[in-house]
Amino acid sequence: MMPEQGKVYIRTFGCQMNVYDSEKIYAFLQDRYIPAATEEEADLILLNTCSIRDKAEQKVYSLLGRLGALKEMNPGILIGVGGCVAQQEGERILKRTTVVDLVFGTHNIHKLPEIIEERLNTGRRVCRVEEDADSVSSSEAPLARSGSDPTSLLTIMKGCDNFCAYCVVPLVRGREVSRAMSEIVDEARYLVDKGVKEITLLGQNVNSYHDPGTGAGFIRLLEIIDSIESLERLRFVTSHPKDFSEALVEAMAGLDTICEHVHLPVQAGSNKVLQGMGRGYTREEYLEKVSVLRELIPDVEITTDIIVGFPGEERDDFEQTLSLIETARYQNAFSFRFSPRPGTAAAQMTQTVSAETRKPWLPELQEAQNHITAEKHAAMVGKVVEVLVEGSGRLQNGKLEGRTRNNFIVHFTGDQALIGKTLDIRIVSSRKIHLNGERVS
């Protein structure tokens, strides 16, 4: 039997979709578990994992090793692994470590209470990674938790049909399945009624969204959510460049709540590498979309993802990526070395780039992007910007933290009562990853 009132600690790895899934896990368990502040005080520890890169996966196994010592001191603790590593590895996790009591895949979040019950009643370790017909709709059953956070994530679809050569997402998240538009809008209204000021719509490729009943697309969904009274800001991630249309940009420019920020993952600046990745667009087509964004939304900031060292990439290809970031002038770029993932097409490619060859590429790219980011931050000094106060600063410097509509992070001194307010802040100095500001009377 489950405890009458236990405590659960969830450690989340990876993308915003995993963050959203962790919120859903809390919702499914809220009748029997309350959140624990630390692993040590928890009765149930869950790792919501990411397998997009090998390094992320190894972090999970390293943490499980440390949790083994905790379980030796308290054998009653239950430890579970969920998310993408769980979906990918399944029973192999139970074979690799005796620390884990339960494994649940990305399609089985809604079954978690049942999985825990089975573990407690039978004493057997449990693995559930199968997909069933109701896995998408059932996983969205509980609405997001209420609370004081003025921002919230809201998933509109799951899975991906693109099968990019390097990406494991279609294998661990499945094919694209869109939620009913009416369900999404109802959840958005619920969140706003609970005090949420900013909603971020989530999907592996939001541009592909379509209502299963009517066929209405992503732009129509944005228009309806934009009309919700008291919603101040609306964001979305992630957009696949091949499906990112001028019609979407025009809609963004005309909707009041849509924030002036787009995450548009380019992955590489060489047409040869883009073709090998199976991205479905050229360098020139991508930069044309960037040009349209900047023309129709003058204050827009763009962030991106970049992979270096993809099979077959040469120095000239890498230099084309460097020149692309100089042209696109990203606000920020999330950059990684290529990591072959099981089951993907790239894992079978033989024309690999040696570690010695690619080793200097990532720091060189990051230095170039850091220079652009620093210039953008410096240009903000002296400006008065609109900031939604999200909470205490992550740097634990005693300051509040908020974000501008176009995605600049701002720290300033203020009282906790300001969380959830939208304030005018004058930028007084810039730092590497954030801006410092002061309130304007």
C-alpha positions as a printed Julia matrix, in Angstrom:
441×3 Matrix{Float64}:
   0.0    0.0     0.0
   1.12   3.57   -0.64
   1.96   5.66    2.45
  -0.83   7.87    3.73
   1.3   10.97    3.15
   4.8   10.62    1.77
   7.3   13.03    0.29
   8.58  12.95   -3.3
  11.74  14.53   -4.69
  11.99  14.89   -8.48
  15.28  15.65  -10.22
  14.67  16.86  -13.77
  17.2   16.67  -16.58
  16.97  18.05  -20.09
  14.48  20.18  -21.96
  11.37  22.16  -21.05
   9.24  19.19  -22.07
  10.82  17.26  -19.21
  10.19  20.16  -16.85
   6.55  20.1   -17.89
   6.39  16.31  -17.43
   7.75  16.71  -13.9
   4.94  19.12  -13.11
   2.49  16.51  -14.37
   4.15  13.86  -12.21
   3.58  16.03   -9.15
  -0.05  16.39  -10.19
  -0.55  12.63  -10.57
   1.03  11.96   -7.18
  -0.46  14.85   -5.22
  -3.01  12.67   -3.4
  -0.26  10.6    -1.73
   2.95  12.63   -1.92
   3.97  16.2    -1.23
   7.18  17.72   -2.61
  10.36  17.13   -0.59
  13.0   19.85   -0.33
  15.9   17.39   -0.49
  16.6   13.81   -1.52
  17.41  12.92    2.1
  13.9   13.69    3.39
  12.08  11.95    0.52
  10.21   8.63    0.58
  10.2    8.58   -3.22
  12.99   9.88   -5.48
  12.28  10.19   -9.2
  14.79  11.03  -11.91
  13.12  12.49  -15.0
  15.84  11.89  -17.54
  17.16  13.15  -20.87
  18.92  11.04  -23.51
  19.54  13.68  -26.17
  23.3   13.37  -25.52
  25.46  10.65  -24.02
  26.74  13.03  -21.33
  23.22  13.65  -20.05
  22.6    9.91  -19.84
  25.84   9.28  -17.94
  24.88  11.97  -15.4
  21.84   9.86  -14.53
  23.84   6.72  -13.84
  26.37   8.73  -11.84
  23.56  10.11   -9.67
  22.07   6.64   -9.22
  25.43   5.53   -7.88
  25.32   8.27   -5.25
  21.72   7.47   -4.39
  22.78   3.91   -3.66
  24.52   5.09   -0.49
  21.36   6.91    0.58
  19.29   3.78    0.01
  21.69   1.71    2.1
  20.99   4.01    5.03
  17.24   4.01    4.37
  16.15   0.86    2.48
  12.52   2.04    2.48
  13.2    4.78   -0.06
  11.77   4.11   -3.51
  13.86   5.24   -6.48
  12.39   5.58   -9.96
  13.76   6.52  -13.37
  11.47   8.12  -15.92
  11.78  10.2   -19.05
  13.76   9.58  -22.21
  16.53   7.37  -20.79
  13.83   5.17  -19.24
  11.98   4.96  -22.56
  15.19   4.14  -24.4
  16.75   1.67  -21.94
  13.74   0.07  -20.24
  14.61  -3.19  -18.47
  18.33  -2.6   -19.06
  18.25   0.0   -16.28
  17.06  -2.63  -13.78
  19.8   -4.97  -14.96
  22.5   -2.32  -14.77
  21.74  -1.17  -11.22
  19.94  -2.67   -8.22
  19.22   0.79   -6.8
  16.21   1.41   -9.05
  12.75   0.2    -7.96
  10.71   1.38  -10.92
  11.19   2.5   -14.51
   8.51   4.42  -16.4
   8.73   5.72  -19.94
   7.57   8.95  -21.52
   4.22   7.33  -22.41
   3.53   6.07  -18.88
   3.51   9.13  -16.61
  -0.23   8.72  -16.04
   0.38   5.16  -14.78
   2.88   6.2   -12.11
   0.54   5.76   -9.09
  -0.3    2.28  -10.37
   3.39   1.45  -10.91
   4.3    2.56   -7.38
   1.4    0.56   -5.96
   2.59  -2.55   -7.81
   6.12  -2.15   -6.45
   4.87  -1.76   -2.88
   2.34  -4.61   -3.05
   4.44  -7.23   -4.84
   7.97  -6.36   -3.8
   9.03  -6.76   -7.42
  10.79  -4.03   -9.36
   8.6   -2.67  -12.14
   9.3   -1.46  -15.69
   6.62   0.16  -17.87
   7.68   1.71  -21.17
   4.93   0.52  -23.5
   2.73   2.96  -25.39
  -1.02   2.49  -25.31
  -3.85   4.12  -27.21
  -4.71   6.63  -24.48
  -1.17   7.55  -23.42
  -1.26  11.09  -24.82
  -4.69  12.14  -23.6
  -4.31  10.38  -20.24
  -0.92  11.99  -19.62
  -2.61  15.38  -19.81
  -5.44  14.54  -17.43
  -4.47  16.68  -14.41
  -4.22  20.38  -15.07
  -0.96  22.03  -14.07
  -0.45  22.67  -10.37
  -1.56  26.0    -9.01
   0.96  28.13   -7.16
   2.66  31.5    -7.04
   4.78  31.06  -10.17
   3.67  33.69  -12.72
   4.92  31.6   -15.65
   3.81  28.17  -16.78
   4.52  25.58  -19.46
   1.69  24.06  -21.48
   2.26  21.17  -23.89
   0.28  21.26  -27.14
   1.73  18.14  -28.79
   4.16  15.32  -28.24
   6.57  13.44  -30.45
   8.25  14.3   -33.72
   7.99  13.09  -37.31
  11.2   14.66  -38.62
  13.73  11.92  -37.76
  16.78  14.16  -38.02
  19.83  11.93  -38.34
  21.29  12.8   -34.92
  18.09  12.98  -32.87
  16.64  10.33  -30.59
  13.4   12.23  -29.84
  11.12  10.31  -32.28
  12.4    7.08  -30.76
  11.76   8.03  -27.13
   8.82  10.42  -27.53
   7.09   8.76  -30.47
   5.47  10.21  -33.58
   3.7   13.58  -33.56
   0.37  13.65  -31.75
  -1.45  16.95  -31.22
  -3.76  17.63  -28.3
  -7.3   18.85  -28.92
  -7.34  22.61  -29.23
 -10.27  22.88  -26.83
  -8.27  21.06  -24.11
  -5.28  23.35  -24.61
  -7.39  26.5   -24.47
  -9.24  25.27  -21.36
  -5.91  24.6   -19.63
  -4.6   28.02  -20.66
  -7.69  29.68  -19.19
  -7.29  27.64  -16.01
  -3.69  28.78  -15.66
  -4.59  32.44  -16.19
  -7.41  32.13  -13.63
  -4.79  30.84  -11.17
  -2.66  33.93  -11.67
  -0.3   32.86  -14.45
   0.82  35.86  -16.53
   3.0   34.1   -19.09
   2.43  30.77  -20.86
   4.98  28.9   -22.97
   3.48  26.43  -25.44
   5.58  23.28  -25.82
   6.1   20.81  -28.6
   9.02  19.14  -30.34
   7.85  21.02  -33.45
   5.06  23.43  -32.61
   4.77  24.51  -36.26
   3.29  21.08  -37.05
   0.44  21.43  -34.55
  -3.06  20.77  -35.85
  -6.29  20.18  -33.97
  -7.2   16.49  -34.37
 -10.89  17.32  -34.77
 -10.95  20.36  -37.03
  -7.49  20.43  -38.56
  -6.99  24.04  -37.38
  -3.3   24.85  -37.17
  -0.81  26.53  -34.88
  -1.58  30.1   -35.94
  -5.26  29.65  -35.05
  -4.27  28.28  -31.65
  -2.1   31.35  -31.02
  -4.96  33.66  -31.99
  -7.38  32.02  -29.54
  -4.95  31.96  -26.6
  -3.93  35.55  -27.35
  -7.56  36.57  -26.77
  -7.65  35.21  -23.19
  -8.26  38.14  -20.87
  -5.48  38.87  -18.33
  -2.86  36.8   -20.16
   0.12  39.12  -20.58
   2.64  37.04  -22.48
   2.7   34.03  -24.78
   5.81  32.14  -25.91
   6.37  28.87  -27.76
   9.15  26.32  -28.33
  10.42  24.67  -30.4
  10.05  25.77  -34.02
  11.58  23.66  -36.78
  13.05  26.04  -39.39
  11.73  24.06  -42.37
   8.16  24.63  -41.15
   8.64  28.18  -39.83
   6.56  30.28  -42.2
   6.24  33.96  -43.05
   2.53  33.64  -42.2
   3.51  32.68  -38.65
   5.8   35.71  -38.38
   3.01  37.97  -39.61
   0.67  36.48  -37.01
   3.26  36.99  -34.25
   3.67  40.63  -35.26
  -0.09  41.2   -34.99
  -0.85  39.45  -31.68
  -0.42  41.47  -28.49
   0.7   38.72  -26.11
   3.24  37.02  -28.39
   6.73  37.77  -27.07
   9.46  39.05  -29.35
  11.63  35.97  -29.04
  11.99  32.86  -31.2
  14.05  29.74  -30.57
  15.0   28.57  -34.05
  17.55  25.71  -33.95
  19.9   25.88  -36.94
  22.22  23.01  -35.85
  24.86  23.82  -38.52
  25.82  26.51  -41.02
  27.0   24.25  -43.83
  24.59  22.95  -46.45
  26.56  19.71  -46.65
  26.15  19.1   -42.93
  22.51  20.22  -42.91
  21.79  17.72  -45.67
  23.56  14.95  -43.75
  21.51  15.84  -40.68
  18.29  15.61  -42.7
  17.16  19.06  -41.6
  15.15  19.87  -44.74
  16.42  23.43  -45.34
  19.53  25.18  -46.63
  21.68  27.8   -44.98
  20.24  30.4   -47.36
  16.63  29.44  -46.58
  17.31  29.62  -42.86
  18.9   33.06  -43.06
  15.97  34.29  -45.16
  13.63  33.32  -42.31
  15.86  35.24  -39.89
  15.68  38.25  -42.21
  11.87  38.12  -42.33
  11.72  37.9   -38.54
  13.89  40.97  -38.08
  11.97  42.9   -40.75
   8.48  42.23  -39.37
   9.37  42.16  -35.64
  12.16  44.75  -35.18
  12.81  44.0   -31.48
  12.92  40.22  -31.93
  15.73  38.2   -30.36
  16.61  34.76  -31.69
  18.21  31.84  -29.88
  19.39  28.59  -31.43
  20.94  25.14  -31.03
  24.2   24.12  -32.73
  25.99  20.78  -33.0
  29.7   20.61  -33.88
  31.58  17.57  -35.1
  28.74  15.88  -36.99
  29.94  12.92  -39.12
  31.65  14.2   -42.27
  32.01  17.79  -40.98
  35.26  19.44  -41.99
  36.94  22.65  -40.91
  35.39  24.55  -43.81
  31.92  23.38  -42.73
  32.59  24.51  -39.18
  33.77  27.93  -40.4
  30.48  28.28  -42.26
  28.72  27.79  -38.93
  30.9   30.52  -37.41
  30.0   32.88  -40.24
  26.3   32.04  -39.87
  26.21  33.04  -36.19
  27.9   36.33  -37.11
  25.15  36.94  -39.68
  22.22  35.77  -37.54
  23.58  37.47  -34.38
  21.86  35.21  -31.91
  21.02  36.37  -28.43
  22.29  33.01  -27.2
  23.24  29.64  -28.66
  23.05  26.26  -26.95
  25.98  24.4   -28.46
  27.19  20.82  -28.09
  29.62  18.32  -29.51
  28.0   15.61  -31.61
  27.07  12.57  -29.54
  25.9    9.42  -31.4
  22.63   8.15  -29.95
  21.38   4.56  -30.21
  18.97   3.89  -33.05
  19.62   7.11  -34.97
  20.91   7.27  -38.53
  23.98   9.26  -37.49
  25.07   6.5   -35.12
  25.63   4.29  -38.18
  27.63   6.86  -40.14
  31.25   5.86  -40.65
  32.78   9.2   -41.67
  33.24  10.37  -38.09
  35.22  13.4   -36.97
  38.12  12.59  -34.66
  38.01  13.91  -31.12
  41.33  15.7   -31.71
  39.97  17.49  -34.78
  36.72  18.64  -33.27
  37.97  19.39  -29.74
  38.77  23.09  -30.35
  35.62  23.75  -32.37
  33.14  24.0   -29.5
  35.12  26.52  -27.39
  35.85  28.52  -30.54
  32.15  28.68  -31.4
  31.16  29.53  -27.83
  33.73  32.32  -27.69
  32.32  33.83  -30.88
  28.74  33.63  -29.55
  29.75  35.0   -26.14
  31.19  38.04  -27.89
  27.89  38.66  -29.71
  25.9   38.15  -26.49
  28.16  40.58  -24.64
  27.61  43.21  -27.33
  23.84  42.74  -27.11
  23.93  43.03  -23.32
  26.09  46.16  -23.43
  23.67  47.78  -25.88
  20.86  47.34  -23.35
  22.52  49.52  -20.68
  20.54  52.71  -20.14
  17.33  51.37  -21.66
  14.07  51.08  -19.74
  12.51  47.67  -20.32
   9.34  45.85  -19.28
  10.2   42.96  -16.96
   7.91  40.21  -15.64
   9.25  39.33  -12.18
   9.59  35.54  -12.02
  11.19  34.98   -8.61
  14.44  35.11   -6.69
  17.58  35.23   -8.78
  19.14  31.87   -9.54
  22.54  33.29   -8.59
  21.35  33.53   -4.97
  22.55  37.13   -4.82
  19.53  38.33   -2.89
  18.0   39.94   -5.96
  14.82  39.31   -7.88
  14.93  37.92  -11.4
  12.7   38.65  -14.33
  12.67  38.51  -18.1
  11.95  41.01  -20.84
   9.53  40.17  -23.62
  12.49  39.53  -25.91
  14.16  37.15  -23.46
  16.81  39.19  -21.64
  17.23  38.06  -18.02
  17.29  40.98  -15.56
  18.3   41.04  -11.88
  17.29  43.87   -9.57
  16.72  44.6    -5.9
  13.14  44.3    -4.69
  10.67  42.71   -2.31
   9.26  39.21   -2.82
   5.8   40.78   -3.06
   6.81  41.97   -6.55
   6.88  38.42   -7.94
   4.27  38.2   -10.68
   4.28  41.96  -11.33
   5.31  43.54  -14.6
   7.65  46.47  -13.92
   9.62  49.1   -15.76
  13.31  48.48  -15.1
  16.26  50.63  -16.18
  19.3   48.55  -17.15
  22.37  49.82  -15.3
  25.01  47.2   -16.13
  25.54  44.0   -18.07
  26.94  40.62  -17.13
  27.72  37.46  -19.08
  24.31  35.81  -18.73
  22.11  38.55  -17.28
  21.54  42.29  -16.94
  21.42  44.32  -13.74
  18.67  46.88  -13.37
  16.84  49.23  -11.04
  13.15  50.03  -10.73
  11.81  53.14  -12.45
   9.49  55.07  -10.17
